[in-house]
Amino acid sequence: MNPDLDLALQRVIRAPRATVWRAWSDPSRLAKWWIPAPARCLVDHLELRPGGAFVTRFSEEGTTFVPHLDACFLDVEELERLVFTNAVDSTWRPAAPDPVSMTATITMSDHPDGTDYRMLVRHGDPESRARHEKLGFADGWGTVAAQLAALVEGGDRS
């Protein structure tokens, strides 16, 4: 991790790693936690493979959905790691996403209490990192990690 370019969060989720992975790999489950509540999420594309599309939309009021993320997966290691970027969109075209371009790495490993869940978000320059931090990286990514934990710790283990 480069502290001038990267932001990171970590938490222990009290559920098996396979359950956390299912919350990422099943579009209906991902939609339940991927965007901070009370906003709602729709998952348009979730292709968990290198080069696969990752496209979501959100709605503040629950009826009109607008673009949220148009990204592609760079690496997928089942039950262990997901890497995606919004610097390249879901159709493999270069992108200049608003408000910031990033590459995110999600890692999951076994922990005595469940799953060690880590998020590392890389930025191309210190200004982008600072902008993402100022926009609420810790609150936003922390909130969705808490929502993920609540979902899988709350019994959604099917």
LOGUKE-263415 format. One record per residue (C-alpha): residue number from 1; residue in one letter; x, y, z. Coordinates in nm, 4 decimals, always signed. Example, Ala and Ser with C-alpha at 12.3 -4.5 7.8 and 13.67 -1.06 7.14 Angstrom:
// LOGUKE-263415
{r 1, A, {+1.2300, -0.4500, +0.7800}}
{r 2, S, {+1.3670, -0.1060, +0.7140}}
***
This chain:
// LOGUKE-263415
{r 1, M, {+0.0000, +0.0000, +0.0000}}
{r 2, N, {+0.1223, +0.3450, -0.0927}}
{r 3, P, {-0.0179, +0.5913, +0.1646}}
{r 4, D, {+0.0114, +0.8781, -0.0853}}
{r 5, L, {-0.2054, +0.7014, -0.3431}}
{r 6, D, {-0.4146, +0.4377, -0.1672}}
{r 7, L, {-0.6994, +0.4119, +0.0806}}
{r 8, A, {-0.7761, +0.0976, +0.2772}}
{r 9, L, {-1.0225, -0.0476, +0.5241}}
{r 10, Q, {-1.0399, -0.3809, +0.7020}}
{r 11, R, {-1.2959, -0.5596, +0.9132}}
{r 12, V, {-1.3695, -0.9036, +1.0462}}
{r 13, I, {-1.7013, -1.0373, +0.9236}}
{r 14, R, {-1.8479, -1.3049, +1.1499}}
{r 15, A, {-1.9436, -1.5426, +0.8712}}
{r 16, P, {-1.7594, -1.8040, +0.6671}}
{r 17, R, {-1.5615, -1.6811, +0.3678}}
{r 18, A, {-1.7845, -1.8799, +0.1281}}
{r 19, T, {-2.0862, -1.6904, +0.2590}}
{r 20, V, {-1.9154, -1.3539, +0.2103}}
{r 21, W, {-1.8139, -1.4619, -0.1407}}
{r 22, R, {-2.1768, -1.5513, -0.2242}}
{r 23, A, {-2.2816, -1.2028, -0.1144}}
{r 24, W, {-2.0410, -1.0714, -0.3782}}
{r 25, S, {-2.1132, -1.3257, -0.6509}}
{r 26, D, {-2.4942, -1.3320, -0.6460}}
{r 27, P, {-2.6432, -1.0149, -0.8017}}
{r 28, S, {-2.9545, -1.0291, -0.5804}}
{r 29, R, {-2.7392, -1.0426, -0.2673}}
{r 30, L, {-2.4954, -0.7764, -0.3906}}
{r 31, A, {-2.7874, -0.5401, -0.4519}}
{r 32, K, {-2.8808, -0.5653, -0.0826}}
{r 33, W, {-2.5570, -0.4142, +0.0473}}
{r 34, W, {-2.3452, -0.2555, -0.2299}}
{r 35, I, {-2.4789, +0.1012, -0.1929}}
{r 36, P, {-2.5220, +0.2811, +0.1403}}
{r 37, A, {-2.8822, +0.2630, +0.2621}}
{r 38, P, {-3.1360, +0.4033, +0.2293}}
{r 39, A, {-3.0404, +0.4258, -0.1398}}
{r 40, R, {-3.1283, +0.1190, -0.3446}}
{r 41, C, {-2.9081, -0.0693, -0.5889}}
{r 42, L, {-2.9707, -0.2528, -0.9136}}
{r 43, V, {-2.7011, -0.4829, -1.0480}}
{r 44, D, {-2.7094, -0.4719, -1.4272}}
{r 45, H, {-2.3993, -0.6845, -1.4939}}
{r 46, L, {-2.1898, -0.8964, -1.2611}}
{r 47, E, {-1.9479, -1.1174, -1.4516}}
{r 48, L, {-1.6983, -1.2477, -1.1956}}
{r 49, R, {-1.4099, -1.3252, -1.4291}}
{r 50, P, {-1.1113, -1.1282, -1.5555}}
{r 51, G, {-1.2499, -0.8866, -1.8146}}
{r 52, G, {-1.6053, -0.9306, -1.6869}}
{r 53, A, {-1.8466, -0.6406, -1.6520}}
{r 54, F, {-1.9457, -0.4852, -1.3200}}
{r 55, V, {-2.2293, -0.2363, -1.3680}}
{r 56, T, {-2.4628, -0.1013, -1.1014}}
{r 57, R, {-2.7222, +0.1735, -1.0730}}
{r 58, F, {-2.8702, +0.3408, -0.7662}}
{r 59, S, {-3.1805, +0.5271, -0.6609}}
{r 60, E, {-3.2223, +0.7659, -0.3711}}
{r 61, E, {-3.6033, +0.7363, -0.3674}}
{r 62, G, {-3.6392, +0.3816, -0.4999}}
{r 63, T, {-3.7936, +0.4445, -0.8408}}
{r 64, T, {-3.5545, +0.6351, -1.0693}}
{r 65, F, {-3.2190, +0.4597, -1.1058}}
{r 66, V, {-2.9088, +0.6384, -1.2314}}
{r 67, P, {-2.5597, +0.5074, -1.3119}}
{r 68, H, {-2.3417, +0.4227, -1.0147}}
{r 69, L, {-2.0508, +0.2076, -1.1344}}
{r 70, D, {-1.9434, +0.1006, -1.4822}}
{r 71, A, {-1.6315, -0.1095, -1.4337}}
{r 72, C, {-1.4587, -0.4292, -1.5287}}
{r 73, F, {-1.2940, -0.7012, -1.3272}}
{r 74, L, {-0.9203, -0.7326, -1.3716}}
{r 75, D, {-0.8682, -1.0378, -1.1538}}
{r 76, V, {-1.0944, -1.2853, -0.9789}}
{r 77, E, {-0.9686, -1.5595, -0.7493}}
{r 78, E, {-1.2731, -1.7431, -0.6199}}
{r 79, L, {-1.3250, -1.7123, -0.2434}}
{r 80, E, {-1.0110, -1.4991, -0.2110}}
{r 81, R, {-0.9811, -1.1870, -0.4233}}
{r 82, L, {-1.1646, -0.9489, -0.6545}}
{r 83, V, {-0.9952, -0.6662, -0.8419}}
{r 84, F, {-1.1979, -0.4181, -1.0449}}
{r 85, T, {-1.1426, -0.0784, -1.1997}}
{r 86, N, {-1.3632, +0.2005, -1.3251}}
{r 87, A, {-1.0737, +0.3393, -1.5359}}
{r 88, V, {-1.1908, +0.0913, -1.8006}}
{r 89, D, {-1.5657, +0.0531, -1.8432}}
{r 90, S, {-1.7660, -0.2665, -1.8801}}
{r 91, T, {-1.7148, -0.2645, -2.2584}}
{r 92, W, {-1.3363, -0.2294, -2.2236}}
{r 93, R, {-1.3285, +0.1340, -2.3269}}
{r 94, P, {-1.1053, +0.3818, -2.1421}}
{r 95, A, {-1.3129, +0.5814, -1.8963}}
{r 96, A, {-1.2829, +0.9037, -1.7015}}
{r 97, P, {-1.5332, +0.8320, -1.4229}}
{r 98, D, {-1.6708, +1.1000, -1.1976}}
{r 99, P, {-1.5711, +1.1717, -0.9277}}
{r 100, V, {-1.2545, +0.9599, -0.9267}}
{r 101, S, {-1.0804, +0.6840, -1.1182}}
{r 102, M, {-0.9743, +0.3901, -0.9034}}
{r 103, T, {-0.8778, +0.0261, -0.8890}}
{r 104, A, {-1.0201, -0.1686, -0.5965}}
{r 105, T, {-0.8890, -0.4929, -0.4526}}
{r 106, I, {-1.1119, -0.6898, -0.2177}}
{r 107, T, {-0.9462, -0.9758, -0.0316}}
{r 108, M, {-1.1033, -1.2364, +0.1901}}
{r 109, S, {-0.9179, -1.4804, +0.4126}}
{r 110, D, {-1.0080, -1.7065, +0.6985}}
{r 111, H, {-1.0099, -1.5542, +1.0455}}
{r 112, P, {-1.0798, -1.7334, +1.3759}}
{r 113, D, {-1.4024, -1.5303, +1.4008}}
{r 114, G, {-1.5072, -1.5652, +1.0359}}
{r 115, T, {-1.3619, -1.3713, +0.7422}}
{r 116, D, {-1.0861, -1.1126, +0.7322}}
{r 117, Y, {-1.2277, -0.8702, +0.4741}}
{r 118, R, {-0.9949, -0.6063, +0.3284}}
{r 119, M, {-1.0551, -0.3268, +0.0814}}
{r 120, L, {-0.7659, -0.1483, -0.0903}}
{r 121, V, {-0.8484, +0.1296, -0.3346}}
{r 122, R, {-0.5659, +0.2578, -0.5541}}
{r 123, H, {-0.5606, +0.5974, -0.7199}}
{r 124, G, {-0.3405, +0.7363, -0.9956}}
{r 125, D, {-0.2250, +1.0480, -0.8144}}
{r 126, P, {-0.2345, +1.2039, -0.4667}}
{r 127, E, {-0.5051, +1.4506, -0.5719}}
{r 128, S, {-0.7451, +1.1708, -0.6684}}
{r 129, R, {-0.6755, +0.9901, -0.3419}}
{r 130, A, {-0.7385, +1.3102, -0.1453}}
{r 131, R, {-1.0600, +1.3792, -0.3388}}
{r 132, H, {-1.1884, +1.0257, -0.2699}}
{r 133, E, {-1.1019, +1.0557, +0.0986}}
{r 134, K, {-1.2716, +1.3975, +0.1223}}
{r 135, L, {-1.5825, +1.2632, -0.0537}}
{r 136, G, {-1.6208, +1.0112, +0.2268}}
{r 137, F, {-1.4275, +0.6989, +0.1323}}
{r 138, A, {-1.4184, +0.5694, +0.4911}}
{r 139, D, {-1.7878, +0.6380, +0.5482}}
{r 140, G, {-1.9054, +0.5013, +0.2130}}
{r 141, W, {-1.6883, +0.1924, +0.1870}}
{r 142, G, {-1.7167, +0.1373, +0.5621}}
{r 143, T, {-2.0948, +0.1568, +0.5435}}
{r 144, V, {-2.1228, -0.0966, +0.2637}}
{r 145, A, {-1.8820, -0.3311, +0.4443}}
{r 146, A, {-2.1028, -0.3005, +0.7532}}
{r 147, Q, {-2.4116, -0.3709, +0.5393}}
{r 148, L, {-2.2381, -0.6750, +0.3911}}
{r 149, A, {-2.1526, -0.7949, +0.7422}}
{r 150, A, {-2.5096, -0.7380, +0.8625}}
{r 151, L, {-2.6457, -0.9361, +0.5682}}
{r 152, V, {-2.4231, -1.2409, +0.6088}}
{r 153, E, {-2.4027, -1.2329, +0.9882}}
{r 154, G, {-2.7799, -1.1954, +1.0029}}
{r 155, G, {-2.8465, -1.5338, +0.8539}}
{r 156, D, {-2.8334, -1.4800, +0.4754}}
{r 157, R, {-2.6025, -1.7790, +0.4424}}
{r 158, S, {-2.7863, -1.9741, +0.1752}}
***
